[in-house]
């Protein structure tokens, strides 16, 4: 593989020059990994930002007492309730799932009301408005061409997939945020330039990952508009602009043309990514430092803003804003209220002010102040110092929590403030510190339990095992915090077994993983698009198919040109549709596939009643002799008549025979060719009604009165015409496909007479057999065609019908495996089996709202060990194949309705199409895709698609009824 090109990821280190991922981290006033007395920033950030040092501290505080478990259950219930109200909305912030395709998103919609996960209120005038909050963020797509969903981590990029030269900018230097946007990003670009100069980086293409822990609206992994600054940053002219573009422009000014800002992410997402390992994906991340946040892999169908409800999507909750609408008012204590009032953003980030390390010292200070005022602490000492903000740091609170040295640390901290604590004072201060930190852990556990329960429910699991990445000063620095977090989470979400994994450099290594995965996915996406591109039909392609169908129809109707057409345009001798006067009892036979039906149909003024029986035709009979086939049919008829007590009656019989025939009369049809797997000998070129009558004589069944033989397509039209007089077209999309319509007799050159209309059986499944569709036949279609019993025949049918779509999908999946894109390139012996991937799987896999676990279960039943990433790709392949089928069907139907409109000299035609077939009925999107494209291709026709109710059975009886009616004197 050529090295250094954007989007290419080496599978393992090579002897050549190492490919590097640049990981840029900003959002703090000190280098990544630095420490200060104020504590680490969330997700690996540095100490307090400048604004905090000046007294502008973020909000949050709560009593130094535990919230009991009952209260936490209330909080959890509220969280779930509010989540449902929030509807899964999200403001974009992207990350590819460790193994999946990138995610995409739409613009956020401000909303008010109860929400558990919120965005910051807009700083600009008119953004959000009073009382409005931005919904929680979702990690968006990588902006790669054609991508729609996030995929789950395959783990392939971890470990050896990462080059040894991945690096993080910022170590060993510190700086203060400039005031202007250009100054900020120019400064960052200068740092990049200096860093690269220091490591003698080769001038090869260098993808750069940018950790930007501020609220952004992301529309791609490399596109992000800043919503608002926080953490002391206030650079002007940045909010509302694409920060990736600002940084890229600044880098270009440094003449670093080989550096591309490839991915921007939040530090929480980086934490989740860095905790994922080979075979052990991490699906939740929790950050509790100077600030707090969480993210998790959600089912895309739960996120309303997702363009397509498929796959999984990393959602950045921004849960620090939970409670800004007052929903946590019963949890807040007077101490929390005071901390909030003294913060730089009163009323905002209420949850964060209860749990983040930036505020715990302040909560403790206010508790101590209140107790001292009540003479419960520091009796005899001046406590004026406790009224000074930030005199007690969270780091000191954590040290006081220590079992062994806590008392000594308490005394030392208090004496440093000029207090004279007694032994009892030190003991009480330690108890208060423990209560405040424990409460923070319990509240984090409640939030985490809400996320886990939501994941478990949305995936329809009874039990769920999940890894949770944690990056937290509290978690690292206070063992009791982690114990409480683990135990309370288990108490509130007992159905979830969560393993807490401490993060290692989430803003560095995690960002490298995001960038590496995005590069790998970009390369894979190109492979997928190249493979599927021939199946994607443009509007011009479909208009060409429509024109070709119209040309073949005209040729097929002509007496002299009929032989040159691939569309046979066979007269059916059906001259009219039901008018409501038909009455009586009729037998109907339905032969169109592996199942054969016999029916008795009673037509009366108050409606139609039917009784039927299904009989199986063995493959040996289907592919044996014609005598054996028709003898089997007669045996089934006799069995049915015996069961229905009809042996003493001679009833008119309509015979639905769903194979290409040249009809010479209503009860005479010469078989032109077998389809649908039939190959019985001695039938082609013979009158099938005559073959049926001969079999009846052999079986001595003399009470058979065949009055009409029809195609199932004609039967479908007749059945629907009984319900809707405007129905003049029949369409079948099932095991095979065909269409019929009422043509003007003056245009039918193959039949004498010019008055009235006649139903024409198009036999459009053979459309393209003369080569006119060769440009639309892909390599996959060719592979399918070559293995059929009628290679080179029924070309249009092999692009559309249910008999072949599963095989097309199977060949595409094999190609993806060969390209190492699917199933990790591992051999799939079961997939080599012909017809193993049935078309019914397409209908199931493409169902709206189907969880990926169920898609995986379908694939696992086929012995295909599919990851979530694989499941998404299989679904995309299925959708591509079924969409093409629906669009091609629409193009053919558009040619039919436009011809009917022009025949009748109408500016606008209103017509109904009777439709039958398992693919049309069972596939969740086929009918909608067909209708949509038909409207586009035939805008002057108003077409109603009416699903047939037993067209091949009831329809055959109605043809017989109409025939009897017209035969009456």
Secondary structure as UniProt FT lines:
FT   TURN            3..4
FT   TURN            6..7
FT   STRAND          21..26
FT   TURN            32..33
FT   TURN            37..38
FT   TURN            42..44
FT   HELIX           50..53
FT   TURN            54..55
FT   HELIX           69..86
FT   TURN            87..88
FT   STRAND          91..92
FT   TURN            98..99
FT   TURN            125..126
FT   TURN            130..131
FT   STRAND          137..138
FT   TURN            145..146
FT   TURN            156..157
FT   HELIX           159..161
FT   TURN            164..165
FT   STRAND          167..169
FT   TURN            170..172
FT   HELIX           181..199
FT   STRAND          206..212
FT   STRAND          215..220
FT   TURN            221..222
FT   STRAND          223..228
FT   TURN            231..232
FT   TURN            239..240
FT   HELIX           243..253
FT   TURN            254..255
FT   TURN            257..258
FT   STRAND          259..265
FT   HELIX           267..274
FT   TURN            278..279
FT   STRAND          282..288
FT   STRAND          292..299
FT   HELIX           300..302
FT   TURN            304..305
FT   STRAND          312..316
FT   HELIX           319..321
FT   TURN            322..331
FT   HELIX           334..342
FT   TURN            346..347
FT   TURN            350..351
FT   HELIX           352..355
FT   HELIX           357..373
FT   TURN            374..375
FT   TURN            379..380
FT   HELIX           384..387
FT   TURN            389..390
FT   HELIX           394..401
FT   TURN            403..405
FT   HELIX           406..416
FT   TURN            417..418
FT   HELIX           423..458
FT   TURN            459..460
FT   STRAND          464..472
FT   HELIX           473..477
FT   HELIX           479..492
FT   TURN            494..495
FT   STRAND          496..502
FT   TURN            506..508
FT   HELIX           509..532
FT   HELIX           533..535
FT   HELIX           539..557
FT   TURN            559..561
FT   HELIX           562..564
FT   STRAND          570..571
FT   STRAND          584..591
FT   STRAND          595..604
FT   TURN            605..606
FT   STRAND          607..616
FT   HELIX           619..622
FT   HELIX           626..643
FT   TURN            644..645
FT   TURN            647..648
FT   STRAND          652..657
FT   STRAND          661..665
FT   TURN            666..667
FT   STRAND          668..671
FT   TURN            676..677
FT   TURN            684..685
FT   HELIX           688..698
FT   TURN            699..700
FT   STRAND          705..710
FT   HELIX           712..723
FT   TURN            725..726
FT   STRAND          727..733
FT   STRAND          737..744
FT   HELIX           745..747
FT   TURN            749..750
FT   STRAND          757..761
FT   HELIX           764..766
FT   TURN            767..770
FT   TURN            772..773
FT   HELIX           774..776
FT   HELIX           779..786
FT   TURN            789..792
FT   TURN            795..796
FT   HELIX           797..800
FT   HELIX           802..818
FT   TURN            819..820
FT   HELIX           823..825
FT   HELIX           829..832
FT   TURN            834..835
FT   HELIX           839..845
FT   TURN            848..849
FT   HELIX           852..861
FT   TURN            862..863
FT   HELIX           868..903
FT   TURN            904..905
FT   STRAND          909..916
FT   HELIX           918..922
FT   HELIX           926..937
FT   TURN            939..940
FT   STRAND          941..947
FT   HELIX           951..967
//
